[in-house]
């Protein structure tokens, strides 16, 4: 027997709000093929972050669940999802829009956008330095890399 679920908290206009933001224009073209998720480095580290699921939630109008979720901050903004999407759904920009709306509506602190960007830059710098160390480059110094990691941790802890 079929079960009908009625959820009055759904916002049918959420997808249109996202579509009005830069890069969100094609969100309604998504047919849930999963290409975005398959190529996503964040998904491969944490399966809670699932681009296909996030898009479905947006399309269904699950506004509050999406905006308050901590997983919206896990996107690396690497554009692998956008580059591979057969429907030209620009998921990286959709995530930017979702983050902006989440901050605008008070689901996350106002400084979260800047702090996440700082952490992303620090992670990229950390990765570069580790690769230099692995390659045996003389300017790669383990003590400096460790100090950089400690500073990044301090920054993350004071995010508030």
N, C-alpha and C positions, 0 to 999 in steps of 0.2 A: 504494500500500500504506500502511495506517495505521501510525503510529509511536506506541508507548505510552511515555510518560515517567513515571518514578517518581522523586519527589523526597522523600526522607525528612526534609528540613528544613522541610517545610510544617507549620504549626500549625493544625489544624482548629478549635481552640478560640479562636483570636485574635478572630474576629468576635463570639463570645459575651462575651469580656472587654470588647470595645468596647461591646457592647450593654448591659452592666451599668453603664456610666458615664453620667452625666447627658447627655442629648441623643443618645446612641448607640442608643437603643431600636429605632429603625426601620432600622438599617443593612441588615438582611437583606431589606428591601422593595425595595431598589434593583434596577431592571431595566435599568440602563445606558443610559438614554435620552440622556444627554449634556447635559441642560439645565443642570446644575451647572457644567459646563465652559464651555458657551457664554456664560454670564453672568459668568464669573469674571474680575475685573480682573487677578489674578496670572497667569492663563493667557495673557492677551492680551499680557503683557510677557515671559513666559518659558514656552514650551510644554513645558518639562520638568515644570512644575507642572500636573498634569492631575487634577482631582478624580475624574473617572470612572475613570481608571486606578488611582488610589490606593484607591478603594472596591473595585475588582475584586481588587486585590492583598490587601486585608484579607480579603475574602470567600474568597479562595483559600487563605488562611493563610500568606501570605508575610511573616510577622512580622518577621524580621530585616531583610529588604530594606526594609520600610516604616520601621521604627524607626531604622535607621541612616542613612536618606536625608536629605540636606540640604534637599530640597525641602519637607519637612513644615513648615519654618519660613517658607515664602513666603506662606502663607495670610494675607490681610489681616484676617480676621475681620469681613468686611463683611456677611455673611449673605445676599448675593445668591443664592448656591447654595441655601441653605435656604429662602429666600422663594419661589423658583421651582420647587422640586422637586415634581412631581406625586404623589410617594409619601411626602411629609413626612419625607424623610431629612434630618436636621439636620447637614449636612456640616461646618459651622463648629464645632459642638460635637464632632463626631467628630475633627476635627483637634486640638482642645484635648486630647481624651482621648489621642490618639496622641502628642502632644508630652509630656504628663505621663508616660505609660508609658515613652517614650524616655528621659526624664530619670531616672525611678525606676530603670530598668534599666541606667543608665550608658552609654547610647549617645551622650549629649550631656551637656555640663557642667551641674551643678546650677543655675547662675545663668542659663542660657540663656533660660528662660521670662521672667524679669524683664527681661533685656536686650532681648529681642525686643519686649516691651511698651513699654519706654522708646523704642526705635527707631520703633515704630508711632506713639506720641504725638508724637515729634519730627517724623516725616514729615507727620503731619496738621497740625501747627503750621506747618511749612515750606510746605505747600500753601496753607494759609489766607493766609499772608503774601505768597506769590507772587500769589495772586488779588487781594489788596488792592493790590499794586504794579501789576498789570495794569489794575486799575480806576482807577488814578490817585489812590488815597486818600492823603492827606497824611501819615498815620502809618506808611506803609510805607516803610521805609528799606533800600535795597539793601545797605549796609554791615552792618547788623544781621542781615539775612537770611543774608549770606555768613558772618558770624561764627557764626550758629546752625548752618549746614551744617558748618563746620569742627569745631565742638564735637561734633556728631553723629558725624562721622567718627572723632574721637578716641575716643568712647564705643564705637563698633563695633570699633575696632582693639584696644582693651583687653579685649574680651569674654573671650578666653582659651579 
